[in-house]
Amino acid sequence: MRLDAEGTSFRQMLESVREELASAHLRNPAVEIGEIAFLLGYSESSAFHRWFKRRTGRTPLEFRRAGPQRDPAVDL
C-alpha cells in the first residue's frame, strides 16, 4: 500500500487533518467549540475536548485563549 511506503496510515493522516482543521476553527472566535466538534465528526463536544487535549496537551478553550499561533511552516 502506498501509505505504508510513505511511513504513515490513513488513520494518522486523518488525525493530522482533524488537528489542522480544529486549530484553524479555534482561531476564529465566531465559531463555537460545540460547532467545531460537530464539523469534525464528533457527536459529543466532550469527546472532541478529550481528543484535542490528547493531541495538543491543551483543551480547546486553552488553545483559543492563547490567541493566534504562527505556523512555522508558513514562514518558509
N, C-alpha and C positions, 0 to 999 in steps of 0.2 A: 504494500500500500504506500502511496506517495507520502502521506503524513508521517508514517513510521520512518521513511527515508530522511525526512526533514527533522526527525527527533522530537516530534510532537504528536498530539492526538486531537481528534475533533473536540473532545471534552476540554482540553487545555485551551484550544483556540476559542471555544465558546465562552469560557470563563474570562479570558483576556478581553474579548469584545464586550462582554457584560460589564466588566470593570471600567473600561473606557467610556461606555455609554453612561453608566451610573455616575462617574466622575463629571462628565460633561453636563448631565442634567442637574447634578447637585450644585454646580456653579451658577445655575440660573435660579435665583430665589423665587421666581414666579411659579416654578414647578414644585408642587408639594411632594414630600417624600413618599407618601402613600401612592401617589400617581406614578412616581418613578418605579416603585415596586411592581405595580401593575404593568407598566410598559416593558419591564424586563422579564415578565412572565411569572412573577410571584403572586400566589393567591392571597397571601397574608403579608402585611407590612413587617411583622415581626421576623418572618423568615428572611426577608431582604436585609433587615438590620443585622441578623446573625451572620449571614453570608458576607455582607460588606465588612463587618468587624473582623471576620476571619481573614479576608483578603487584604485589608489595608491596615488593620490594627487600630482603626478608629470607627466610631459609629458614623452613620450618615450625617447626623446633626453636628458632630465634632468636625467632620470634614468640611461641611458647609460653613460653619462658623470660622474656620481657619482662613476663609477667604480664597480668592483665586490663586491657584498654584500655577507656576510656569512649568511647561513641559520642556525639559531639556532637549528633546528630540526636535522640537520646533525651532530652536536656536541654531541648529546645524546649518 
